[in-house]
Amino acid sequence: MAGVALGIGLGFSLRHINMSAKDVQYLTFPGELLMRVLQMLVLPLIISSVIAGLSSLDKKAFGKIGLKAFSYYMVTTFIAAFTGISLAVLMQPGKSSRTASVSSSDKAEAVQTVDSVLDKHDSLKFGGSLFQKDGTLAGPGTTDGVNILGLLFFSVAFGLILSCMGNELKPLRDFFDCLNKAIMRLVNIVIWYSPVGLFFLLAGQILKVTDSGEIGRGVAMYTLTVATGLLIHSLFTLPLIYFIVTRKNPFKFMLSLLQPLTTAFGTSSSSATLPITLYCMEENLNMDKQVTRFMLPIGATMNMDGAALYEAVAALFIAQINNMEFNLGQIMVLSLIVTVASTGAAGIPQAGMVSMILVLESAGLPTEDISLLMIVDWILDRLRTTTNVLGDCVGVSVVQHLHVHNELQM
C-alpha cells in the first residue's frame, strides 16, 4: 500500500517536468525488474504447484470423493471465470481508462498469441514448443515460445499419474513437493521487493498517461466490475449450487461460516484460514472429517473461484485499455487459461500476481500494465480470498451430500 501510494505521488509530482520516453524508461527499470523476476518464476511455479498438489491425492479417497471434488472445483472456477468475462465485456471497464496508441503489429501479436492456443496441434505440443532451437527459453508471442496451455495440461496429467502410482514414485512426489516449497520461498522474497517495484512501475505508468483523470475512472470501473462479479458468484452462483444439490437454505449455511470468512478477509490467505475453516466445518457444522480433510487442504490451493474471476476481468481490462479486441473464440480460450492457471495459484496474499503474469503472457498482453491493477489489489485480494474460502466450504457440503447419498443407494 505504501509503495502504491508513494508511486502515484511520485508520478503526479513529475508530470510537469515533461520527461522524455528514455527518462521514463530509466525510472521504471526497478519495476521492470520486478516483472522480469515474476516472469522467471512462472515456469517453475506452474510445474511444481500443480504437480505437487495433484500428486498428493490419496488414491482411495480420490476414487470415492476426488472425482466429485475435482468436478466441483472445475465447474465453479469456470463459472467464475465466465462471470468475470461476461461482466468485463458488458461493463467495458478499460474503455473508461486511457486509450493507448497500439500499433497494428502489436494487436496482431496479441491475436496471434491467443490464436496459437486455439491451434489443436500447438495446444498439445509441449516439448517441442517449450524451448527454442538454440535451447534457450523463448518468450511469449514467438513462434517457438513457451506453450503455457500445453504445460498446464502436462502438469495436471503428470500430477494425476503420480498420485495413482503409490509408494513406487514417492521420491519423485517428495521432489516436487520440496521444489514447490522452495519456489514459494522465492515468491515470498519477491513479494518483499514488490513495493519497490510497484513504486517505480506506477510512477512510470502515470507519466505515460496523458489524462490523469482517466486513470481514476478506469481503475474505479475495474474495481466495480471485479467486486460485482465476486458478489454475483458469492451470493447467487454458489448458493444456487448449494440449494440445487442439498435442498437446504444456503444463506443459513453461509451465516454459520462468518468466522472463517472474516478470517479470510483479514489475512488475504486461504491457506492461513485453513485451520479455522477445518474447525468450523468439523466442530460447528459436523461435516465428515474424511471429506473436510481431503477437500479443504486441496481447495486452499486448487479452488480459486475469486482468483479466476479477478484474472478474467483484469486480462480483458488490460486488453481494453490497449485497444486490443478479442473475438468470441479467443475469449473462450482465455476463460480456459484463467480456469487452469488459477487452479495452480498458491493460497497466500498476492500470489495471484504471479498467475496474473501467466495469464497476460498467454494472451499476449503487456505485463507492465499489471501495476495499474495493484492500486486496488489490497482490497480486491481480500474480497476474492473470501470468495475462495466460501467456495471451499460450499464444495465440502455439496460433495458430502452427494457422497452420503451414493453410499445410501449402494
Protein Blocks (a to p, Z undefined) as FASTA:
>chain_A
ZZmmmmmmmmmmmmmnopafklmmmmmmmmmmmmmmmmmmmmmmmmmmmmmmmmmpcfkl
mmmmmmmmmmmmmmmmmmmmmmmmmmmmmnommlmmccddddfklmmmmmmmmmmmmpmk
lmmmmklmmpcfkopacdehiaklccfklmmmmmmmmmmmmmmnojmlmmmmmmmmmmmm
mmmmmmmmmmmmmmmmmmmmmmmmmmmpmblmlmmmmmmmmmmmmmmmmmmmmmmmmmmm
mmmmnopafklmmmmmmmmmmmmmmnopaklmmmmmmmmmmmmnopafklmmmmmmmmmm
mmcmklmmmmmmmmmmmmmmnopacdfklmmmmmmmmmmmmmmpccbehklmmmmmmmmm
mnopafklmmmmmmmmmmmmmmmmmmmmmmmmmmmmmmmmmmmmmmmmZZ
